Amino acid sequence: MKQAPHLPSLRLGKPYCSLNQSKVLDYRDGSVRATLSQVNPGVIRRDLKEVGQARAALQKFSTAELLEISRQAGEFFLHEELPVGEAGELQSPQEYLETLSSTSGLPHIMVRRNMEKIHHALTHMDTILNGLTRGLDVEVLDRGYGEQSGSPVCFHPTTKALGLVMPSNSPAVNSLWLPAIPLKIPVIMKPGKDEPWTPYRLMQAFIKAGCPAKAFGFYPTDHEGAADILRLCDRALIFGDKSTTDQYAGNPGVQVHGPGFSKVLIGDDEIENWQDYLDLMVASISDNGGRSCINASAIIVPKYAKEIADALGQRLGPIKPLAMNDPNAVLSGFANPKMAEWIDSAIDADLLEAGAYDATAPYRDGSRLIKAEGGTYLRPTIIACESIEHPLANREFLCPYASVVEVPQSEMLDKIGPTLVVSALTKCESFKRELLMDPRIERLNVGPISTMKISWDQPHEGNLFEFLYKRRSIGLAA
C-alpha cells in the first residue's frame, strides 16, 4: 500500500501546507489514509479579498471554451491518473475508487456509479446549462446581454465566488457545483471531513483540462472557517442535517441542502396494483446505500400499508453487509460508528411509542446495528406507522430507511409536508393536477419513476444559474 498522501489546501489554486493537519481514517480499522492541511479562518478571509482575481481568470475564457474544458475534465476524472498530495503523486481512477471507499464506507460499485454520474454531468454540461438557463444562448453570458425568445436580456453575476460547505455522504453531490465553472464563478470549498477525495480530484481534472487553477479554493477548516465561507461569499451552498441547515433557512444568499424527506405516493386508482411497484419502492429506498436526500424515506398509501410494509420487509430485511468489492453490495459502512449507534438507538426509542412497528425485524437475522466486514453498518429498516403523526413516519436517516403510512388520497398533500422528490403512482388527472400545483414538492415524478432518477438539466433542488446570476432590464440605443 502506498504511503498516505498529504493533501494541501488550495489557496486560489496555490498548494498550501499547514502545520495544523487533520487525518482521514479508514472506516474499518482507523488507519490513516490521508492527512489534510487545516486552514484557519484568517487565511480564508485574506484569500477572499483576492477572489476577484480568480473571477477575472475565468472571464478570459468564453463559455463555449469552458464547456469544452468541462467535457475534457470529465474524461480525465473518470479515466486518467491525476495529482494527489503535495509531492506530486498520481492517483489512478481505481486508486481513487478504493481510497474513497475505505474512508466513506461506500462499496466499490456505489463509488463507480457516482463516478459515472459525475462524468455524465461534466461531459453533458452544455445540456445542463441549456436546462438551467432555459435555452439561453451561452454567448449572452460572454457579452452580458443579448436576446432570448425575441426579447432583450441582460444578466449580471450575484457574486464573485460560490462558497461550498460539502458533506461526506455521497460523491455525486459534487455534481451540483460543477456548472459554476462554465458560468465563470470560482468555487471556495470546505470539503467533507471524510470525503476530500472527490472535490480534490475534480479540481485537478479541471486544471489539467486547462481551467485556471485560481478558480479553485480547497479549504479544510473548522466550523468558524465554514461559517466565514458562508458569510463572505455572496452566494453559497451548505449541506447538512436539519439542525445545521435551519440556521440558514431564511438567508437568500445561502442555498440549503438538508434532508429531502422524499416519498413515494400511491393513488386510489393504482393502490390495488401496489405489488407491481415493489421493485420501484425497494430501489427508491435502498439505492446508493440509502444515503441520498432523494432516497424515499416514506411510502404514503391510501390502504394496504401493513401488506406493503411486510413485502418491503421481506425484500430488505435479509440484506447484510458484503465485501466492499462485491458487485452486489447494497449497504455502506459508517465512517463514524457513533452516528450508526445514535440512529439505531433513536429508532428503537421512538418505537416505544405506540402505533408503529419494525416490519423488517421478522426477516432480519440479528440486530439492525451490526459489525461486519471490518466496519459498522445499519441494516435496512421499514417502519409501519398507524399515523403520519408518529415520530418515525416522517424521518430520514443515513441508511436504507422508510416508513409506510396510510393516508387518504384527499389528505396526502396536506399531510406530507415539504418534500424534495415525490414519485406519484397514479393516472388520475385530478390528482396529477393537485400534485403539479403543490408548492411544497421540489421535483415531481408522475408514474413509475424511482425517486432516485434525476435530470441534471432539471435540478431537483434549486437552480444554480438563477442563484449565481440575476436578470436586469436593459435599454440599448440603436
Helices and strands as residue ranges (DSSP letters): E 6-7, E 9-11, E 14-16, E 21-25, E 32-37, H 41-48, H 51-59, H 63-79, E 82-83, E 90-91, H 93-104, H 108-123, H 125-132, H 139-143, E 145-148, E 151-157, E 162-165, G 171-176, G 178-180, E 187-190, H 197-208, G 213-215, E 216-218, H 223-232, E 235-239, H 242-245, G 246-248, E 254-257, E 262-266, G 271-277, H 278-286, G 287-290, E 296-301, H 305-316, H 337-351, E 356-358, G 361-363, E 369-372, E 375-378, E 381-385, E 401-406, H 409-415, E 419-425, H 429-437, E 441-446, H 464-468, E 469-472
